[in-house]
Amino acid sequence: MQINKTTGLLDKCKQCLSPNHDSRPENTTIDLIVVHSISLPPGEYGSEAIEHFFQNKLDKNAHPYFSEIHQMQVSSHVLIKRSGEIVQFVPFHQRAWHAGQSNYQGRERCNDFSIGIELEGTDVDSFEDIQYQQLARLINSLRSTYPAIAENIAGHSDISPGRKKDPGTGFDWHKLKSNLDTL
């Protein structure tokens, strides 16, 4: 798994570029990974609804929940589906709109300096082994490209406590560490 430092794109993955991104502030060091979870509709897996959501193409009539969120303009750098497939929405050197109001170690506006990784899942369901494997591979590639990341990996709930719950109780941080240690 390689990242092109010029384009910010990951090889060997599906590209579904989102309009929901912009430039990071000048001289920003990318030094944080934020792990999220998402499923659309909530609790359902396997559709292309997440891709449509991040590309502002979600059909508000396809599900009652979609009528509530279809106008939101959000994105993440990548999504790791339950099958292990990785979909990239925003080049890593650009700012994705994934964290919202957030704070990491006293620094606000985490979108400015972080990379957002969505896992297809909910904040209560367990994740698939292949998702942990792919997440570990991706994190290692990101660390190689952006060495300031080092050990800075947080959940959305960590940077937006009280406001967000993901990746949730179903996410096994020890399993992620174990996968990172075996690569």
C-alpha positions in Angstrom: 0.0 0.0 0.0 1.7 3.2 -1.2 0.8 6.9 -1.0 1.9 9.2 -3.8 3.4 12.2 -1.9 2.6 14.5 -4.8 -1.1 13.6 -5.4 -1.9 12.4 -1.9 -3.6 9.4 -3.4 -3.4 5.8 -2.2 -2.7 3.1 -4.8 -4.8 0.0 -5.1 -8.0 1.4 -3.9 -11.2 2.8 -5.3 -11.2 6.6 -5.8 -14.5 8.5 -5.3 -13.3 12.0 -4.9 -15.5 14.2 -2.7 -16.1 17.9 -3.3 -16.2 18.3 0.5 -12.6 19.3 1.2 -10.3 22.2 1.0 -6.6 23.2 1.5 -5.0 22.8 4.9 -3.7 25.9 6.6 -0.2 26.8 5.3 2.7 25.0 6.9 0.4 22.5 8.6 2.1 19.3 9.8 -0.2 16.2 9.5 0.3 14.5 12.8 -3.0 12.8 13.8 -5.2 9.9 12.5 -8.8 10.0 13.6 -10.8 6.7 13.5 -14.5 7.0 12.8 -17.4 4.6 12.1 -20.3 5.0 9.8 -23.1 3.0 8.3 -25.9 4.2 6.0 -28.7 3.7 6.7 -27.7 3.3 10.4 -26.9 -0.3 11.2 -27.0 -1.5 7.5 -23.9 -2.5 5.5 -22.9 -3.1 2.0 -24.6 -0.3 0.0 -22.9 2.6 -1.8 -24.8 5.1 0.4 -21.6 6.2 2.2 -19.9 6.9 -1.1 -23.0 8.9 -2.2 -23.1 10.8 1.1 -19.5 11.9 0.9 -20.0 12.9 -2.8 -23.2 14.9 -2.1 -25.2 12.4 -4.2 -27.3 10.8 -1.4 -30.9 10.3 -2.6 -33.1 11.8 0.2 -36.0 9.5 -0.9 -34.0 6.3 -0.7 -34.4 5.9 3.1 -36.2 8.1 5.7 -32.9 8.8 7.5 -31.4 10.2 4.3 -33.9 13.0 4.2 -32.3 14.3 7.5 -28.7 14.2 6.3 -28.6 14.5 2.5 -27.7 18.2 2.6 -24.7 17.8 5.0 -21.4 18.4 3.4 -18.9 16.1 5.1 -16.1 13.8 4.0 -13.4 11.6 5.2 -10.1 10.8 3.6 -10.9 7.1 3.3 -13.5 4.4 4.1 -12.6 0.8 5.0 -15.7 -1.3 4.1 -16.6 -4.5 6.0 -15.1 -6.4 3.1 -11.8 -4.7 3.5 -12.1 -2.6 0.4 -10.7 0.8 0.8 -12.3 3.8 -0.9 -10.5 7.2 -0.9 -12.5 10.4 -1.0 -9.9 13.2 -0.3 -6.2 13.3 -1.0 -4.3 13.0 2.2 -2.6 16.4 1.9 -6.0 18.1 1.6 -8.3 18.9 4.5 -11.3 16.5 4.7 -14.4 17.6 6.7 -14.6 14.7 9.1 -13.9 15.9 12.7 -16.1 19.0 13.1 -15.7 20.8 16.4 -12.8 19.0 17.9 -9.7 19.2 20.2 -6.7 16.9 20.4 -4.2 17.6 23.2 -5.2 21.2 23.5 -5.3 21.9 19.7 -8.6 22.7 18.2 -9.8 22.2 14.6 -8.5 18.7 14.1 -9.5 18.7 10.5 -6.5 21.0 9.9 -3.9 18.5 11.0 -5.5 15.1 10.9 -6.4 12.3 8.5 -9.9 10.8 8.9 -10.5 7.1 8.4 -14.0 5.8 8.4 -14.7 2.2 9.2 -18.0 0.8 7.9 -19.8 0.0 11.2 -21.7 1.4 14.1 -20.6 2.6 17.5 -21.8 -0.7 19.1 -21.2 -3.4 16.5 -17.9 -5.3 16.3 -15.7 -4.7 13.2 -14.3 -7.3 10.8 -10.8 -8.8 11.1 -10.1 -7.6 7.6 -10.9 -4.0 8.6 -8.3 -4.1 11.3 -5.8 -5.6 9.0 -6.4 -2.9 6.3 -6.5 -0.2 8.9 -3.1 -1.3 10.2 -1.6 -1.4 6.7 -3.0 2.0 6.0 -1.7 3.5 9.2 1.8 2.1 8.5 1.7 3.7 5.0 0.5 7.0 6.5 3.3 6.9 9.1 5.8 6.4 6.4 4.5 9.3 4.4 3.7 11.6 7.3 6.2 10.6 10.1 4.9 13.2 12.6 1.8 10.9 13.1 3.9 8.5 15.1 1.5 7.2 17.8 -1.1 9.9 17.4 -4.2 7.8 16.7 -7.5 8.8 18.3 -11.2 8.0 18.0 -13.7 10.6 17.0 -15.1 10.3 20.5 -11.7 11.2 21.9 -11.5 14.5 20.0 -15.2 15.4 20.3 -16.2 13.9 23.7 -19.9 14.1 24.5 -20.7 15.0 20.9 -19.5 11.8 19.2 -19.4 8.2 20.2 -17.6 6.6 17.2 -15.8 4.4 16.6 -17.5 3.1 19.7 -17.5 0.2 22.1 -17.3 -2.3 19.2 -13.9 -1.0 18.2 -11.1 -3.0 19.7 -8.0 -0.8 20.2 -5.9 -3.7 21.4 -6.7 -5.6 18.2 -5.6 -2.6 16.2 -2.3 -2.4 18.2 -1.8 -6.1 17.7 -2.2 -5.8 14.0 0.2 -2.8 13.9 2.8 -4.8 15.9 2.6 -7.8 13.5 3.2 -5.9 10.3 
